[in-house]
Amino acid sequence: MSSSRKDHLGASSSEPLPVIIVGNGPSGICLSYLLSGYTPYTKPDAIHPHPLLQRKLTEAPGVSILDQDLDYLSEGLEGRSQSPVALLFDALLRPDTDFGGNMKSVLTWKHRKEHAIPHVVL
């Protein structure tokens, strides 16, 4: 007798998950959020304090950050991390936090269920 059941993402509990995230720190939690189908976009009225990044963000209005050239967007950013993508997301989520700023995020998130990927965070 099979007791297979489906979770909210449609994965059978008797099948292996396609993604396992090891570690539930900030990066693991953010990756889980993205894999759950949440997609970042720049707020239409947002103004980023970094002039070069602001100009780049206005080049593709309405396009998800994930569908843009992340290397291009992250050029010239500075902060605590050595990863350009981490610097970019830090700059978008909390502009100028590394330098004592307290601006609100320039991102908005849309849930796109069709992009969700079954996963588990350990």
Residue frames as a rotation matrix with the C-alpha (Angstrom) as fourth column:
MET 1
0.585 0.811 0.000 0.00
0.811 -0.585 0.000 0.00
0.000 0.000 -1.000 0.00
SER 2
-0.438 -0.745 0.503 1.50
0.745 -0.614 -0.262 3.33
0.504 0.260 0.824 -1.06
SER 3
0.421 0.536 -0.731 1.08
0.840 -0.535 0.091 6.29
-0.343 -0.652 -0.676 1.23
SER 4
-0.639 -0.667 0.384 2.62
0.768 -0.583 0.264 8.76
0.047 0.464 0.885 -1.20
ARG 5
0.534 0.769 -0.351 1.35
0.755 -0.621 -0.210 12.28
-0.379 -0.153 -0.913 -0.72
LYS 6
0.010 -0.490 0.872 2.15
0.768 -0.555 -0.320 15.60
0.640 0.673 0.371 -2.30
ASP 7
-0.340 -0.176 -0.924 3.37
0.790 -0.586 -0.179 18.67
-0.510 -0.791 0.338 -0.50
HIS 8
0.458 0.605 -0.652 2.42
0.235 -0.789 -0.567 22.27
-0.857 0.106 -0.504 -1.34
LEU 9
-0.144 -0.566 -0.812 4.98
-0.724 -0.498 0.476 22.36
-0.674 0.657 -0.338 -4.19
GLY 10
0.658 0.543 -0.522 3.69
-0.753 0.460 -0.470 19.17
-0.014 0.702 0.712 -5.78
ALA 11
-0.354 -0.839 -0.412 6.64
-0.759 0.515 -0.397 16.94
0.546 0.172 -0.820 -4.88
SER 12
0.626 0.526 -0.576 5.83
-0.147 0.805 0.575 13.42
0.766 -0.275 0.581 -3.81
SER 13
0.568 -0.398 0.720 7.10
-0.818 -0.177 0.547 12.64
-0.090 -0.900 -0.427 -0.32
SER 14
0.720 -0.308 0.622 8.48
0.138 0.942 0.307 9.31
-0.681 -0.135 0.720 -1.61
GLU 15
0.689 -0.503 0.522 10.67
0.602 -0.003 -0.799 10.98
0.403 0.865 0.300 -4.25
PRO 16
-0.157 -0.807 -0.570 13.99
0.938 -0.303 0.170 12.67
-0.310 -0.508 0.804 -3.53
LEU 17
0.739 0.345 -0.578 14.00
0.246 -0.938 -0.245 16.44
-0.627 0.039 -0.778 -3.52
PRO 18
0.690 -0.481 0.541 15.90
0.606 -0.024 -0.795 18.07
0.395 0.877 0.275 -6.40
VAL 19
-0.001 -0.684 0.730 17.57
-0.112 -0.725 -0.680 20.63
0.994 -0.082 -0.076 -4.07
ILE 20
0.625 0.061 -0.778 18.95
0.751 0.225 0.621 20.40
0.213 -0.973 0.094 -0.56
ILE 21
0.382 -0.472 0.794 20.29
-0.234 -0.881 -0.411 23.57
0.894 -0.028 -0.447 1.04
VAL 22
0.235 -0.395 -0.888 22.84
0.864 0.503 0.006 22.90
0.444 -0.769 0.460 3.77
GLY 23
-0.787 -0.467 -0.403 22.81
0.613 -0.668 -0.422 25.68
-0.072 -0.579 0.812 6.34
ASN 24
0.237 0.951 0.199 19.99
0.924 -0.284 0.257 27.98
0.301 0.123 -0.946 7.37
GLY 25
-0.443 -0.452 -0.774 21.96
0.611 -0.784 0.109 31.20
-0.656 -0.424 0.624 7.69
PRO 26
-0.004 0.463 -0.886 21.07
-0.292 -0.848 -0.442 34.34
-0.956 0.257 0.139 5.75
SER 27
-0.623 -0.284 -0.728 22.21
-0.762 0.014 0.647 32.89
-0.174 0.959 -0.226 2.41
GLY 28
-0.965 0.263 0.013 20.34
0.262 0.956 0.132 29.61
0.022 0.131 -0.991 2.90
ILE 29
-0.257 0.915 -0.310 17.14
0.510 -0.144 -0.848 31.36
-0.821 -0.376 -0.430 3.92
CYS 30
-0.100 0.162 -0.982 17.37
-0.613 -0.787 -0.067 33.77
-0.784 0.595 0.178 0.97
LEU 31
-0.863 -0.250 -0.439 17.99
-0.503 0.514 0.695 30.88
0.052 0.821 -0.569 -1.44
SER 32
-0.765 0.639 0.076 14.99
0.576 0.733 -0.362 29.01
-0.287 -0.233 -0.929 -0.01
TYR 33
-0.063 0.742 -0.667 12.82
0.058 -0.665 -0.745 32.10
-0.996 -0.086 -0.001 -0.50
LEU 34
-0.336 -0.148 -0.930 13.92
-0.853 -0.372 0.367 32.35
-0.400 0.916 -0.001 -4.14
LEU 35
-0.974 -0.075 -0.216 13.39
-0.162 0.891 0.424 28.61
0.161 0.448 -0.880 -4.72
SER 36
-0.553 0.832 -0.038 9.89
0.504 0.298 -0.811 28.96
-0.663 -0.468 -0.584 -3.26
GLY 37
-0.069 0.510 0.857 9.00
0.990 -0.067 0.120 31.11
0.119 0.857 -0.501 -6.26
TYR 38
0.710 0.261 -0.654 9.49
0.416 -0.905 0.090 34.60
-0.568 -0.336 -0.751 -4.85
THR 39
0.101 -0.604 0.790 11.06
0.978 -0.086 -0.191 36.83
0.184 0.792 0.582 -7.49
PRO 40
-0.059 -0.193 -0.979 12.70
0.589 -0.799 0.121 40.23
-0.806 -0.570 0.161 -6.87
TYR 41
0.236 0.152 0.960 11.84
0.865 -0.483 -0.136 43.31
0.442 0.863 -0.245 -8.92
THR 42
-0.879 -0.463 -0.117 12.90
0.473 -0.806 -0.356 46.92
0.070 -0.368 0.927 -8.47
LYS 43
0.010 0.880 -0.476 10.12
0.719 -0.337 -0.608 49.10
-0.695 -0.336 -0.636 -7.10
PRO 44
0.282 0.149 0.948 8.97
0.916 -0.336 -0.219 51.43
0.286 0.930 -0.231 -9.90
ASP 45
0.825 0.128 0.551 9.40
0.051 -0.987 0.153 54.57
0.563 -0.098 -0.821 -7.78
ALA 46
0.770 -0.559 -0.309 12.57
0.499 0.226 0.837 53.50
-0.398 -0.798 0.453 -5.94
ILE 47
0.740 -0.646 0.187 15.69
-0.331 -0.592 -0.735 55.61
0.585 0.482 -0.652 -6.10
HIS 48
0.687 -0.581 -0.436 18.94
0.715 0.648 0.263 53.94
0.130 -0.492 0.861 -5.10
PRO 49
0.844 -0.358 -0.399 21.61
-0.091 -0.829 0.552 56.14
-0.528 -0.430 -0.732 -3.45
HIS 50
-0.236 -0.927 0.293 24.37
0.260 0.231 0.938 54.61
-0.936 0.297 0.187 -5.63
PRO 51
0.130 0.393 -0.910 24.06
-0.628 -0.678 -0.382 56.68
-0.767 0.621 0.159 -8.87
LEU 52
-0.645 -0.426 -0.635 25.62
-0.764 0.389 0.515 54.07
0.027 0.817 -0.576 -11.18
LEU 53
-0.916 0.372 0.150 23.43
0.331 0.912 -0.242 51.27
-0.227 -0.172 -0.959 -9.82
GLN 54
-0.132 0.909 -0.394 20.37
0.056 -0.390 -0.919 53.54
-0.990 -0.144 0.001 -10.06
ARG 55
-0.134 0.021 -0.991 21.09
-0.903 -0.415 0.113 54.20
-0.408 0.910 0.075 -13.74
LYS 56
-0.904 -0.271 -0.330 21.52
-0.388 0.844 0.371 50.49
0.178 0.464 -0.868 -14.42
LEU 57
-0.727 0.674 0.130 18.27
0.377 0.549 -0.746 49.62
-0.574 -0.493 -0.653 -12.61
THR 58
0.037 0.775 -0.631 16.32
-0.318 -0.589 -0.743 52.03
-0.947 0.228 0.225 -14.83
GLU 59
-0.632 -0.373 -0.679 17.55
-0.744 0.045 0.667 50.31
-0.218 0.927 -0.306 -18.01
ALA 60
-0.770 0.371 -0.519 15.21
0.023 0.829 0.558 47.33
0.638 0.418 -0.647 -17.60
PRO 61
-0.631 0.585 0.510 12.04
-0.765 -0.358 -0.536 48.47
-0.131 -0.728 0.673 -15.79
GLY 62
0.395 0.916 0.073 9.62
-0.907 0.402 -0.129 45.69
-0.148 -0.015 0.989 -14.96
VAL 63
0.360 -0.364 -0.859 12.23
-0.302 0.826 -0.476 42.95
0.883 0.430 0.187 -15.53
SER 64
0.992 0.003 -0.130 13.04
0.115 0.438 0.892 40.69
0.060 -0.899 0.434 -12.59
ILE 65
0.439 -0.891 0.117 16.47
-0.852 -0.370 0.370 41.24
-0.286 -0.262 -0.921 -11.09
LEU 66
0.079 -0.399 0.914 17.08
-0.133 0.904 0.406 37.51
-0.988 -0.153 0.018 -11.66
ASP 67
0.595 0.208 0.776 16.49
0.689 0.365 -0.626 37.93
-0.413 0.908 0.074 -15.40
GLN 68
0.938 -0.345 -0.038 19.09
-0.330 -0.849 -0.413 40.70
0.110 0.400 -0.910 -15.71
ASP 69
0.340 -0.908 -0.246 22.88
0.264 0.343 -0.901 40.58
0.902 0.242 0.357 -15.98
LEU 70
0.937 0.093 -0.335 23.92
0.342 -0.075 0.937 40.30
0.062 -0.993 -0.102 -12.32
ASP 71
0.006 -0.996 -0.085 27.62
0.972 -0.014 0.236 40.85
-0.236 -0.084 0.968 -13.10
TYR 72
-0.371 -0.072 0.926 26.76
0.570 -0.805 0.166 44.09
0.733 0.589 0.339 -14.89
LEU 73
0.603 0.705 0.373 24.48
0.114 -0.539 0.834 45.30
0.790 -0.460 -0.406 -12.09
SER 74
0.873 -0.237 -0.426 27.07
0.470 0.175 0.865 44.52
-0.131 -0.956 0.264 -9.40
GLU 75
0.051 -0.900 0.433 30.00
0.841 -0.195 -0.504 46.33
0.538 0.390 0.747 -11.09
GLY 76
-0.360 -0.350 0.865 31.43
0.016 -0.929 -0.369 49.03
0.933 -0.119 0.341 -8.84
LEU 77
0.707 0.656 0.264 29.67
-0.277 -0.087 0.957 47.97
0.651 -0.750 0.121 -5.63
GLU 78
-0.510 -0.860 0.000 31.62
-0.256 0.152 -0.955 47.78
0.821 -0.487 -0.297 -2.38
GLY 79
0.552 0.661 0.509 30.88
-0.704 0.042 0.709 46.18
0.447 -0.749 0.489 0.96
ARG 80
0.188 -0.453 0.871 31.82
-0.851 0.368 0.375 43.42
-0.491 -0.812 -0.316 3.36
SER 81
0.636 0.170 0.753 31.42
0.048 0.965 -0.258 40.50
-0.770 0.200 0.605 0.95
GLN 82
-0.532 -0.823 -0.201 33.78
-0.307 -0.034 0.951 39.32
-0.789 0.567 -0.235 -1.77
SER 83
-0.500 0.448 0.742 30.85
0.758 0.640 0.125 37.97
-0.419 0.625 -0.659 -3.84
PRO 84
-0.994 0.111 0.021 29.53
-0.083 -0.845 0.528 40.44
0.076 0.522 0.849 -6.45
VAL 85
-0.318 0.938 -0.135 26.02
0.193 0.203 0.960 38.92
0.928 0.280 -0.245 -6.33
ALA 86
0.012 0.271 -0.963 25.94
0.988 0.142 0.053 39.10
0.151 -0.952 -0.266 -2.53
LEU 87
-0.793 -0.350 -0.498 27.03
0.431 -0.901 -0.053 42.75
-0.430 -0.257 0.866 -2.71
LEU 88
-0.833 0.528 0.166 24.28
-0.104 -0.443 0.890 43.44
0.544 0.724 0.424 -5.24
PHE 89
0.012 0.910 -0.415 21.52
0.507 0.352 0.787 41.87
0.862 -0.220 -0.457 -3.14
ASP 90
-0.223 -0.145 -0.964 22.79
0.947 -0.266 -0.179 43.59
-0.231 -0.953 0.196 0.00
ALA 91
-0.960 -0.211 -0.186 22.76
0.161 -0.955 0.251 46.90
-0.230 0.211 0.950 -1.89
LEU 92
-0.612 0.788 0.065 19.22
-0.103 -0.161 0.982 46.31
0.784 0.594 0.180 -3.15
LEU 93
0.098 0.672 -0.734 17.74
0.715 0.465 0.522 44.95
0.692 -0.576 -0.435 0.09
ARG 94
0.689 0.042 -0.724 19.41
0.639 -0.508 0.578 47.47
-0.344 -0.860 -0.376 2.41
PRO 95
0.550 -0.480 0.684 21.00
0.467 -0.503 -0.728 50.33
0.693 0.719 -0.052 0.47
ASP 96
0.050 -0.709 0.703 24.11
-0.311 -0.680 -0.664 51.74
0.949 -0.185 -0.255 2.17
THR 97
0.947 0.321 -0.003 23.74
-0.106 0.322 0.941 49.60
0.302 -0.891 0.339 5.31
ASP 98
0.449 -0.852 -0.268 27.45
0.867 0.488 -0.099 48.75
0.215 -0.188 0.958 5.26
PHE 99
-0.549 -0.668 0.502 28.16
0.567 -0.739 -0.363 52.47
0.613 0.085 0.785 5.37
GLY 100
-0.874 0.173 -0.453 25.70
0.370 -0.367 -0.854 53.42
-0.314 -0.914 0.257 8.13
GLY 101
-0.777 0.626 -0.062 22.70
-0.514 -0.574 0.637 54.20
0.364 0.527 0.768 5.89
ASN 102
-0.757 0.584 0.293 19.13
0.077 0.525 -0.848 53.30
-0.649 -0.619 -0.442 6.81
MET 103
-0.508 0.571 -0.645 17.26
-0.860 -0.386 0.335 53.52
-0.058 0.725 0.687 3.50
LYS 104
0.271 0.699 0.661 14.43
-0.473 0.695 -0.541 51.11
-0.838 -0.166 0.519 2.75
SER 105
-0.381 -0.369 0.848 14.77
0.393 0.766 0.509 48.31
-0.837 0.527 -0.146 0.25
VAL 106
-0.439 0.213 -0.873 14.39
-0.762 -0.604 0.235 49.17
-0.477 0.768 0.427 -3.43
LEU 107
-0.950 0.054 -0.309 13.01
-0.136 0.818 0.560 45.68
0.283 0.573 -0.769 -4.09
THR 108
0.024 0.946 0.324 9.52
-0.951 0.122 -0.283 44.35
-0.307 -0.301 0.903 -4.25
TRP 109
-0.887 -0.351 0.301 8.79
-0.300 0.932 0.204 40.62
-0.352 0.091 -0.931 -4.41
LYS 110
0.069 0.900 -0.431 6.26
-0.995 0.095 0.040 38.76
0.077 0.426 0.901 -6.54
HIS 111
-0.301 -0.112 0.947 5.27
-0.396 0.918 -0.018 35.17
-0.868 -0.380 -0.320 -5.87
ARG 112
0.050 0.219 -0.975 5.42
-0.987 0.158 -0.015 33.16
0.151 0.963 0.224 -9.09
LYS 113
0.408 0.215 0.887 4.29
-0.592 0.802 0.078 29.64
-0.695 -0.557 0.455 -8.18
GLU 114
0.998 0.026 -0.063 5.32
-0.066 0.589 -0.805 28.30
0.017 0.808 0.590 -11.58
HIS 115
0.326 -0.945 0.012 8.97
-0.454 -0.168 -0.875 29.03
0.829 0.279 -0.484 -10.71
ALA 116
0.436 -0.117 0.892 8.95
-0.882 0.140 0.449 27.21
-0.177 -0.983 -0.043 -7.37
ILE 117
-0.018 -0.531 -0.847 11.39
-0.444 0.763 -0.469 24.33
0.896 0.368 -0.249 -6.99
PRO 118
0.921 0.360 -0.147 10.85
-0.055 0.494 0.868 21.71
0.385 -0.791 0.475 -4.27
HIS 119
-0.124 -0.992 0.033 13.66
-0.097 -0.021 -0.995 21.86
0.988 -0.126 -0.094 -1.72
VAL 120
0.819 0.263 -0.510 14.58
0.473 0.191 0.860 21.42
0.323 -0.946 0.032 1.91
VAL 121
0.246 -0.731 0.636 16.84
-0.507 -0.656 -0.559 23.47
0.826 -0.185 -0.532 4.18
LEU 122
0.560 -0.144 -0.816 18.95
0.594 0.756 0.275 21.56
0.577 -0.639 0.509 6.69
